[in-house]
Amino acid sequence: DDSPATGKDDEDGVKSFAPELFPGAKLMLSVRVEQSDGYLNAWMDWNQDGDWDDQNERIAKDMPVSIGDNEIFFGFVPMDVVPGRTYGRFRVTKDSSHGMLGPGKIFGRQGGRLVRLPLHRSA
């Protein structure tokens, strides 16, 4: 939550990540879907180069999600992750195969959600 002072959860469905992200850590995420079942597509900018085009940066492709809370295991944080702050993008659409762009409401917004994350060197 980027605005804890307001007491309002502004992450549009991305509820939480595993407590710490570091090379080799399990990549767990809780996503809340409120409007309808759909498909999750997600990316992480592991090397912090400002895009999601690099190997292993697409962490979910057309993963089915249901109304309510979805606890998702994406695999593991790559061993060559660049420590520091990075971003993830998460989209839920009614239909599959939209990728990063395309039609569909994403947690009630167009375009997906950017989430800022701290990456650590080790556990």
C-alpha positions in Angstrom: 0.0 0.0 0.0 1.6 3.2 -1.2 -0.5 5.5 1.1 -0.8 3.9 4.5 -1.6 7.2 6.1 -5.0 7.3 4.4 -5.8 3.8 5.6 -7.0 3.0 2.1 -5.7 0.1 0.1 -4.8 1.7 -3.3 -3.1 -1.3 -5.0 -6.2 -2.3 -7.0 -6.2 -5.9 -6.3 -2.5 -6.6 -5.6 -2.8 -7.3 -1.9 0.6 -8.5 -0.9 3.9 -10.0 -1.9 6.1 -12.4 0.1 7.7 -10.4 2.9 11.1 -10.0 1.2 12.3 -10.4 -2.3 15.8 -11.6 -2.9 17.7 -13.9 -5.3 16.2 -17.4 -5.1 13.2 -16.3 -2.9 9.7 -17.8 -3.5 7.7 -15.2 -5.5 4.3 -15.3 -3.8 1.4 -12.8 -4.4 -2.1 -12.3 -3.2 -4.5 -10.9 -5.7 -8.1 -9.9 -5.0 -10.5 -10.0 -7.9 -13.8 -8.3 -7.3 -15.7 -8.0 -10.6 -15.4 -11.3 -12.5 -13.2 -14.3 -13.0 -10.4 -13.7 -15.5 -6.8 -14.1 -16.4 -3.7 -12.6 -14.8 -0.7 -11.4 -16.8 2.2 -10.0 -14.8 5.7 -8.7 -15.3 8.6 -7.7 -13.1 11.5 -5.4 -14.1 14.2 -7.6 -12.5 17.1 -5.8 -14.0 15.6 -2.3 -13.5 16.2 -1.2 -17.1 12.7 0.4 -17.4 11.0 -2.3 -19.5 9.5 -5.8 -19.1 11.1 -7.2 -22.3 13.9 -9.2 -20.8 14.1 -13.0 -20.2 12.2 -14.1 -17.1 10.4 -10.7 -16.7 7.0 -12.0 -17.6 6.0 -13.9 -14.5 2.4 -14.8 -15.4 0.8 -15.5 -18.8 -3.0 -15.9 -18.9 -3.1 -17.4 -15.4 -6.8 -18.1 -14.4 -8.0 -16.1 -11.4 -11.4 -16.2 -9.6 -13.5 -13.7 -7.8 -12.1 -13.3 -4.3 -8.6 -13.7 -3.0 -6.1 -15.7 -5.1 -2.8 -16.8 -3.5 -0.4 -17.3 -6.4 3.1 -18.8 -6.6 5.0 -17.5 -9.6 8.2 -19.4 -9.1 11.5 -17.9 -7.7 13.2 -14.6 -7.9 16.0 -14.9 -10.5 19.5 -15.3 -9.1 20.8 -12.4 -11.2 18.2 -9.8 -10.0 19.5 -6.3 -9.5 19.1 -5.2 -5.9 17.1 -2.0 -5.3 13.6 -0.7 -6.0 11.8 -2.0 -9.1 8.4 -2.2 -10.5 5.9 -4.9 -11.4 2.9 -4.7 -13.7 -0.3 -6.7 -13.1 -3.3 -7.0 -15.4 -6.5 -9.0 -15.0 -8.7 -9.3 -18.0 -11.9 -11.2 -18.8 -10.3 -12.9 -21.8 -6.9 -14.4 -22.2 -4.0 -13.4 -24.5 -4.1 -9.7 -24.1 -0.5 -9.3 -22.8 0.7 -5.9 -21.6 -1.7 -4.0 -23.9 -5.1 -4.5 -25.3 -8.7 -4.3 -24.2 -10.0 -5.1 -20.8 -10.6 -3.7 -17.4 -7.7 -4.2 -15.0 -8.8 -4.1 -11.4 -11.2 -1.4 -12.5 -8.6 0.6 -14.5 -7.1 0.5 -18.0 -3.5 -0.4 -18.5 -2.5 -2.5 -15.4 -1.1 -1.7 -12.1 2.5 -0.6 -11.3 3.7 -1.8 -7.9 7.0 -0.6 -6.4 9.1 -3.3 -4.7 12.3 -3.4 -2.8 14.8 -6.1 -3.9 17.4 -7.3 -1.5 20.8 -8.8 -2.1 20.2 -11.9 0.0 18.0 -13.3 2.8 
